[in-house]
Amino acid sequence: MNIPYSRWQTQRRCLPDKVELNIMFLIKVCSRLNLTYQIYYLAEEAERRKVQFILRVPKGCRISAELRQFIKEHQWTKLERFEVR
């Protein structure tokens, strides 16, 4: 197997905050959220595995237009808002 990375380079990875039966959760507590590599990677992983990916953000969080469009295009990805105490 030929690995295209040098000794110092590795493939980036990320994990969801919580995994239940067929649901992956990523919880972000911020005032503004953009489409990041972590969100993109986990959403694509959910599509591949055919599991639900839920992105939880506070009610006051502003979502970028790019992220809104990305969520619309991915049927296994859902945005959920929660109340911060």
Secondary structure, DSSP 8 states (H G I E B T S, - for coil): ----S-SS--------SEEETTEEEEE---SEE---HHHHHHHHHHHHHT-EEEEEEETT-EE-HHHHHHHHH-TTEEEEEE---
